[in-house]
Amino acid sequence: MPQLNPAPWFAILIFSWLVLLVVIPPKVVAHIFQNEPTLQGAETPKTESWTWPWQ
């Protein structure tokens, strides 16, 4: 019964973890946002009450 032989499945497991831990993180970390977010001021915007024309 080949499913009881751990050699090929263990190799697949090790290779998949190698790909996940070595190849993919540098690609994710190297990602650059196209538009860097800008910091907004600490002051709150001035809000005015809405005048409903139908009331």
TIGU-853112 format. One record per residue (C-alpha): residue in three letters; x, y, z. Coordinates in steps of 0.05 Angstrom, whole numbers, m for minus. Each point is the difference from the previous one (the first is absolute). Example, Ala and Ser with C-alpha at 12.3 -4.5 7.8 and 13.67 -1.06 7.14 Angstrom:
BEGIN
ALA;246;m90;156
SER;27;69;m13
This chain:
BEGIN
MET;0;0;0
PRO;37;62;m24
GLN;m38;49;45
LEU;37;m29;60
ASN;67;19;m28
PRO;15;70;29
ALA;60;15;m45
PRO;m34;34;m59
TRP;m51;37;42
PHE;52;25;49
ALA;41;26;m58
ILE;m61;36;m28
LEU;m15;29;68
ILE;71;26;9
PHE;3;29;m70
SER;m66;35;7
TRP;21;31;67
LEU;66;20;m33
VAL;m38;37;m54
LEU;m48;32;49
LEU;54;24;48
VAL;57;18;m47
VAL;m28;21;m67
ILE;m66;34;15
PRO;16;47;59
PRO;53;41;m38
LYS;m50;10;m56
VAL;m53;25;49
VAL;48;45;38
ALA;26;31;m65
HIS;m70;23;m19
ILE;m4;75;m8
PHE;m66;38;3
GLN;m13;43;m61
ASN;m28;58;41
GLU;32;11;68
PRO;m52;23;51
THR;7;71;24
LEU;m6;20;73
GLN;m60;43;17
GLY;1;57;50
ALA;m22;m9;71
GLU;m55;53;m5
THR;m71;m25;m10
PRO;m40;26;m58
LYS;m54;51;14
THR;m69;m30;m8
GLU;m64;40;m10
SER;m71;m23;9
TRP;m38;m20;m62
THR;m58;45;m19
TRP;m54;m45;m29
PRO;m38;37;m55
TRP;m63;m43;6
GLN;m13;11;74
